[in-house]
Amino acid sequence: MKEPWPSAGGYKYPLLPEGQSWFTEEDLATYGALYEKLGFRIALQVPYRSFGEDFNLPDPVVKLPALLIMGGKDYVFKFPRIEDLTKGEKAKEFVPNLEITFIPEGTHFVQEQFPKQVNQFILAFLAKHV
């Protein structure tokens, strides 16, 4: 993959080596077509661009069980407060029944890198809560 985003927010993103089995040229074309059609701004608004915004929610706490699966090497940890929010479990202030699972070698597209593991985590979560 040729420098998809060489720099954003002052952080230089690592490039993916060519020939990743979990992210094909077809995948890239699919994502590219969606971003061309829908734009990238909305994807970037959630969550880091909306930090500090007041949404006037009467009860901003999510009370249902929730699951967050992240890659341990996700580049979003370079953004301010993301690591505290997830690894420090600050997110549980807003989602008290949140289960956070990290796949140590995963990056931002952990569901594509480790689909079997992600599916196992989801199925186990559903089995506990359904």
C-alpha positions in Angstrom: 0.0 0.0 0.0 1.4 3.3 -1.0 1.4 6.0 1.8 -2.4 6.2 2.2 -2.0 9.0 4.8 1.5 10.1 5.3 0.7 12.5 8.1 -2.3 13.6 10.0 -2.4 15.7 13.1 1.3 15.8 13.2 1.7 12.1 13.6 3.4 10.1 10.9 1.5 6.9 10.4 3.4 3.7 9.7 2.9 2.2 6.3 1.5 -1.2 5.8 3.9 -3.6 4.2 2.9 -4.7 0.7 1.0 -8.0 0.4 -1.0 -8.0 3.7 -3.2 -11.1 3.5 -5.8 -9.4 5.7 -6.2 -6.2 3.6 -6.3 -6.8 -0.1 -6.4 -4.4 -3.1 -10.1 -5.2 -3.4 -10.6 -4.2 0.3 -8.7 -0.9 -0.4 -10.9 -0.3 -3.5 -14.1 -0.9 -1.5 -13.1 1.4 1.4 -11.8 4.0 -1.1 -15.1 4.0 -3.0 -17.0 4.5 0.2 -14.8 7.4 1.3 -15.1 9.0 -2.1 -18.9 8.8 -1.9 -19.4 9.7 1.7 -16.3 11.6 2.7 -13.9 11.1 5.5 -15.0 14.0 7.8 -17.8 12.1 9.6 -15.5 9.2 10.3 -13.0 11.5 11.9 -15.6 13.2 14.0 -16.1 10.1 16.1 -14.7 10.1 18.6 -11.7 12.4 18.9 -13.1 15.5 17.1 -16.1 15.5 19.3 -14.3 15.5 22.6 -15.5 18.3 24.8 -18.7 18.9 22.8 -21.8 19.3 24.8 -24.5 17.2 23.2 -27.1 18.1 25.9 -27.9 14.4 26.6 -30.2 14.1 29.7 -28.5 10.9 30.8 -25.2 10.3 28.9 -24.5 6.9 30.5 -25.0 3.8 28.4 -26.4 1.2 30.8 -26.6 -1.8 28.5 -23.7 -4.3 28.3 -21.2 -3.2 25.7 -18.0 -4.7 24.1 -15.0 -2.8 22.8 -12.4 -4.8 20.9 -9.2 -2.9 20.0 -5.8 -3.6 18.6 -3.0 -3.1 21.1 -1.0 -1.3 18.4 -3.9 0.9 17.2 -2.5 4.3 16.0 -5.5 6.0 17.7 -3.5 5.7 21.0 -1.4 8.5 19.7 -4.3 10.9 19.9 -4.8 12.8 23.2 -6.9 11.1 25.9 -7.6 7.9 23.8 -5.3 5.7 25.8 -6.6 7.0 29.2 -10.2 6.5 27.9 -9.6 2.9 27.0 -6.7 1.4 28.7 -7.3 3.5 31.9 -10.9 2.4 31.7 -12.2 6.0 32.0 -14.8 5.0 29.4 -16.6 3.0 32.1 -17.7 6.3 33.6 -20.0 6.6 30.6 -20.5 2.9 29.9 -20.3 1.1 33.2 -21.0 -2.3 31.8 -18.2 -2.0 29.2 -15.9 -5.0 28.5 -12.7 -3.9 26.9 -10.6 -6.5 25.0 -7.3 -5.8 23.4 -5.7 -8.0 20.7 -2.0 -7.3 21.4 -0.7 -7.4 17.8 -3.8 -5.8 16.3 -3.8 -2.3 14.8 -6.8 -0.1 13.7 -8.5 -2.8 11.5 -8.3 -5.6 14.1 -11.5 -7.1 12.7 -9.8 -7.7 9.4 -6.5 -8.8 10.8 -7.9 -11.2 13.3 -11.5 -12.0 12.3 -11.6 -15.4 14.1 -10.5 -13.9 17.4 -12.9 -10.9 17.0 -15.8 -13.3 16.2 -14.9 -15.4 19.3 -14.9 -12.4 21.5 -18.3 -11.2 20.1 -19.9 -14.7 20.4 -18.6 -15.1 24.0 -20.0 -11.6 24.9 -23.4 -12.4 23.3 -23.5 -15.8 25.1 -23.0 -14.0 28.4 -25.6 -11.3 27.8 -28.4 -12.9 25.7 
